[in-house]
């Protein structure tokens, strides 16, 4: 019986550890909206005409840049965008950031841009700058307004972070990636490489 209980304990511990690597479920401050989680379906579709435009609430949202200015996804047509929802306290977000840095370096010259959407409005500019320096981030970081976060969470039907959304040069949504697992990162890298070369 003791051996059986030990095995259950070890199994439970491993389950918690593995699930914590895939994504953070919600910020400790409770500032982000949440939705029910679903299984990932990140497979790219075949024809560009089949893709929907990114939601207007995402395209037109005023993202607050670290320098105090604002920008909108709609103003970046002509670029391939990867919108990445993250927070400084999220371990899986940290885990996928080296892959994002590598993608930004590899595809920058082809009009590819990553925008890191900070989901925790409690993070100050100084906290984000320190975090970016520590993680050696080479892409744009902004605060995502609540309405933009809600619209993205509605698209992904996933309440955790990290999650990423790929928008093509025409402003069409081409991929949604939930969590920071190795499988999701690999699929994301493959889709980005495909779209920047179209």
N, C-alpha and C positions, 0 to 999 in steps of 0.2 A: 504494500500500500504506500509506504514511504517513497519507494522508487517511482511509482505511478504519479504521485503528487509532485515529485521533483521534475518529472518529464513535462507535466502540464504547466508548471511554473516556467520552465525553460522555453517551452513553445509559446506561452503568452508573452514573455519578454521579447523573444525574437519577432513576434508579430507586431508588437508596438514599435520596435526599432525599425523594421522594414517599412511600416506604414509612415513613420515620421520622415523617412527619406524622400517620399514621393511628393509631399506638399504640406503646407501649413493650412489649417482649416479656418482660422479666423484670427484677426489681430487682437492682442491683449486689451487694446483700448476700446474695442467694439465699434470702431468708426466705419467699418466697411459693411455694406449690405451682404447678406448671404442667401444662397439658394441651395437646393438639394444637389448632391453630387451624382454624377452619372459616369458610366464607363467612357473612356476616350474613344473618339472616332476621328483620327487625324488624317485619314487617307485622302490624298488630293483627288479632285475631280479632273476629268479629262479636257473639257472644252471651256475656254475662257468665258463664253457667253452664258454658261451655266452658273457662274458665280454671282452672288448678290453684292450690291454695293454695301460698304460698311454702313452701319446704322447712322442716321443723321445725328443722333445724340452723341455719338462718338466723333464723327467727322467735324462737327461744329463746336464741340466743347472747348472752352478756353483753358488750356493747360498752363499752369503757372511755372515758368522757368525759374531756375535758381537765381538768376540775376534780377528777378522781379517782373520781367516782361512776360507776355503771354504768346502762345502759338496754338494753331489748330491743325489737326490732321488734314482737313480739307485743303489747306494751303500747301500741302506737300505732294500734291498730285505730280506724277512723273517720277517719283521715287518708289522703291520697294521698301515698305515699312514693316518692322517687327515691333509691335506694341507689347511690352512685357510688364505685367503687374507684379510688384515686388514690395518688400518692406525690409528695413534693416534688421529686424528681429527674426526673420524667417531663414532657418537653416537650409532648406531645400533651394531657396532663392540664391543663397551664397553658393551652393553646390553647382548650380547651372551657369553662374556668371562667367567662369573661364571660357566656356563654350560660346557664350554671347560675345565676349571680347574677341575671340578668334574669328567668329563669323563677321564681326564689324571690320576687322583688319582685312580679311580675305575679300570682302565684297564692296567695300567703301567706294572704290573707283568705278563701280558699275551702278552707282546711284542707290545703294542700300543704306538704310539708316535704322538703327535701333533706338527706340524711345522707352526709357525705363520709367514706368508710371508708378511712383511711390504712392502706396495706398494708405499710409499712416500720416494723417495731417498733424500728428504730434511731433513728427521729426522736424527739427530746425534745419536751416541751410547749413549751419556749422556741422551738425550731426551727419547730414548727407555728404557734405564735402569730405569729412574725415573718413566716412565709410567708403566713398568712391576712391579715395587715395589708397586706403588699405587694400581694397579689392582690385586696384589698378584698372578701373573702368575707363573705357575709351568711347563711350557713347553718351548721348544726351539723357539727363535725368530731370524729371519734372514731377510736380504734384498733380495727381489725377483728381479732377473735381468729382464730387460724389455722384452726380448724374451720369458722368462718363463711366465710372466704376459700375454703377447699377446696370447700364446698358451693356457693358462687356460681360458682366456676370449673367445677364439674361441670355446673351448669345451662347456662352459656353455651358450654361446650366451646371456650373461647378462653383462652389463657394470657397474654395481654397486658393492659395497662391503657392508657388508662382503659376502663372498661366500667360500664354502668349498668343497673339493674333497677328497673322501675316496679311498685309494689305498690298495688292499689286499696284503697278504704276497708274492704273485707271481708277484706283480707289475701290477696288472690289476685294471682298474678303476671300482669302484663298486657303486659310488654315487656322485651326484652333488647337492649341496644345495645352493640356491640363496637367499640372504637377511638374516636378523637375527630375523625373526618372531618366535613366540612360536611354530607354526606348524612345521616349518623347523627344529628347534632345537630338537623337540620331535622325528621327523623322523630320524634325524641324530643320536641321542642317541640310538634309536632302531636298526639302521643298524650297528653302531659300536659294540653294544653288540652282535649282531648276528655274525659278521665277526670275532671278537676276539675269539669266542667260536667254530669256525669251525675247 
